[in-house]
Structure formats: structure tokens, C-alpha cells
């Protein structure tokens, strides 16, 4: 039975998503914007933001390729930009 989970690829995907979402950079912004809120309100805002980001990422996964095809953009066109990251 082949190994279904490739840990190297999963780790690369996680690092990429971590870099894009930048949760460490968002902490000061979140704390500044919620400084006058109660703990319960802060948790509610954090949960709402997390769900919104998750939904946006899932929609991007589903619609992203279709959108690129609609505009006639192939993933190979984006490859030079990836090599500089």
C-alpha cells in the first residue's frame, strides 16, 4: 500500500501558508484594533476572522484555477515569480 501522506510536501505547503497569512505580523494589529474590547469580544472577533480567512482560502482553492483559465493565465506564467521568493 503506497504511503498516502507526503510529509515533505505537507510541510512545504504549511510554510507557504504561514508566510502568506503571517499570523505573527497580524498579532500587533489585532491587539491594537481590539484594545478597547472585552476578552469575550476579542475571542469572538478572532473566531470570526479565522473563519473568514478559512472560507476565503477554500474559495480561492476552488475558484482560483478557474479564474486563471478564464483570463488565459497558466500556472507556468507565474513560475518565474515563484523562483524569486
KEKE-3310 file (N, C-alpha, C; in steps of 0.2 Angstrom, whole numbers, plus 5000, padded with zeros to 4 digits):
npx = (5004:5003:5011:5001:5002:5012:5025:5034:5030:5018:5023:5030:5019:5013:5022:5022:5009:5009:5018:5011:5000:5005:5004:5011:5014:5002:4997:5001:4993:4980:4979:4980:4968:4958:4960:4951:4941:4932:4937:4929:4923:4935:4939:4928:4929:4942:4938:4929:4936:4946:4937:4933:4945:4948:4937:4939:4951:4948:4938:4947:4955:4946:4941:4951:4959:4950:4948:4960:4961:4950:4955:4965:4977:4991:4998:5011:5016:5016:5027:5041:5040:5039:5051:5059:5056)
npy = (4994:5011:5025:5037:5050:5063:5070:5079:5088:5092:5099:5109:5116:5120:5129:5139:5143:5149:5159:5167:5171:5176:5176:5180:5193:5199:5199:5211:5221:5216:5216:5230:5235:5229:5233:5241:5232:5219:5203:5193:5198:5200:5187:5182:5191:5186:5172:5174:5181:5171:5161:5168:5169:5156:5152:5161:5156:5143:5145:5151:5141:5133:5141:5148:5142:5141:5154:5159:5151:5157:5170:5166:5163:5153:5142:5141:5153:5160:5155:5160:5171:5164:5158:5169:5170)
npz = (5000:4995:5003:5008:5013:5011:5019:5017:5007:5013:5023:5016:5010:5022:5027:5017:5017:5030:5028:5019:5026:5038:5053:5065:5062:5061:5074:5082:5076:5077:5092:5094:5087:5095:5107:5116:5118:5126:5134:5129:5118:5110:5108:5101:5089:5085:5082:5072:5062:5059:5054:5042:5035:5033:5025:5014:5009:5005:4995:4986:4983:4976:4966:4961:4950:4940:4938:4933:4922:4915:4912:4904:4909:4913:4925:4923:4919:4930:4937:4935:4945:4957:4958:4963:4976)
capx = (5000:5008:5011:4997:5004:5019:5026:5039:5025:5014:5027:5031:5013:5012:5027:5020:5003:5011:5022:5006:4995:5009:5000:5015:5014:4995:4996:5000:4987:4974:4979:4978:4961:4954:4962:4946:4936:4932:4940:4924:4923:4941:4938:4923:4932:4947:4935:4925:4942:4948:4933:4933:4951:4947:4932:4942:4956:4944:4936:4952:4957:4941:4939:4957:4961:4945:4949:4966:4959:4946:4959:4970:4984:4993:5002:5018:5017:5018:5033:5046:5039:5040:5058:5062:5053)
capy = (5000:5017:5030:5042:5057:5065:5075:5085:5092:5095:5104:5115:5119:5124:5135:5144:5147:5153:5165:5171:5173:5180:5177:5184:5200:5201:5200:5218:5224:5213:5219:5237:5236:5226:5235:5243:5227:5214:5197:5189:5201:5198:5180:5182:5194:5181:5167:5177:5182:5164:5158:5171:5168:5149:5152:5164:5151:5137:5148:5153:5134:5130:5146:5151:5139:5143:5161:5159:5149:5162:5175:5163:5163:5147:5142:5141:5160:5163:5151:5165:5175:5159:5157:5174:5171)
capz = (5000:4995:5008:5006:5016:5009:5024:5014:5003:5018:5027:5012:5010:5028:5027:5012:5020:5036:5026:5016:5031:5043:5059:5069:5060:5062:5081:5085:5073:5081:5098:5093:5085:5100:5114:5120:5118:5132:5132:5126:5111:5107:5106:5095:5083:5082:5079:5066:5057:5057:5049:5036:5032:5031:5019:5008:5006:5002:4989:4982:4980:4971:4960:4958:4944:4935:4936:4929:4915:4912:4909:4900:4913:4915:4931:4921:4918:4937:4939:4937:4951:4962:4959:4966:4983)
cpx = (5004:5006:5007:4998:5011:5021:5030:5034:5020:5017:5028:5025:5011:5016:5024:5014:5005:5014:5016:5002:4998:5005:5004:5014:5007:4993:4996:4994:4981:4973:4977:4971:4956:4956:4956:4940:4937:4935:4935:4923:4929:4941:4933:4926:4937:4944:4932:4931:4945:4944:4933:4939:4950:4943:4935:4947:4953:4941:4941:4955:4952:4940:4946:4959:4957:4946:4955:4965:4955:4950:4965:4977:4985:4997:5010:5020:5019:5025:5039:5046:5040:5047:5062:5060:5058)
cpy = (5006:5021:5036:5049:5058:5071:5081:5090:5096:5100:5110:5119:5123:5130:5141:5147:5151:5159:5170:5174:5177:5181:5181:5191:5203:5202:5207:5222:5222:5216:5226:5238:5233:5228:5238:5238:5222:5207:5193:5192:5200:5191:5179:5185:5189:5175:5169:5178:5176:5161:5161:5170:5161:5149:5155:5159:5145:5139:5149:5146:5132:5135:5148:5148:5141:5150:5162:5157:5154:5167:5173:5163:5156:5147:5143:5148:5163:5160:5156:5169:5170:5158:5163:5175:5167)
cpz = (5000:5001:5005:5008:5015:5014:5022:5011:5008:5022:5023:5011:5016:5029:5023:5015:5026:5034:5023:5021:5037:5049:5065:5068:5061:5070:5084:5082:5076:5088:5098:5092:5090:5107:5119:5121:5125:5129:5128:5119:5107:5104:5100:5089:5080:5079:5072:5060:5055:5052:5042:5032:5029:5024:5013:5005:5003:4996:4984:4979:4975:4965:4957:4951:4939:4933:4932:4922:4911:4908:4905:4903:4915:4921:4929:4920:4925:4940:4940:4943:4957:4963:4962:4974:4987)
residu = (UNK:UNK:UNK:UNK:UNK:UNK:UNK:UNK:UNK:UNK:UNK:UNK:UNK:UNK:UNK:UNK:UNK:UNK:UNK:UNK:UNK:UNK:UNK:UNK:UNK:UNK:UNK:UNK:UNK:UNK:UNK:UNK:UNK:UNK:UNK:UNK:UNK:UNK:UNK:UNK:UNK:UNK:UNK:UNK:UNK:UNK:UNK:UNK:UNK:UNK:UNK:UNK:UNK:UNK:UNK:UNK:UNK:UNK:UNK:UNK:UNK:UNK:UNK:UNK:UNK:UNK:UNK:UNK:UNK:UNK:UNK:UNK:UNK:UNK:UNK:UNK:UNK:UNK:UNK:UNK:UNK:UNK:UNK:UNK:UNK)
# end
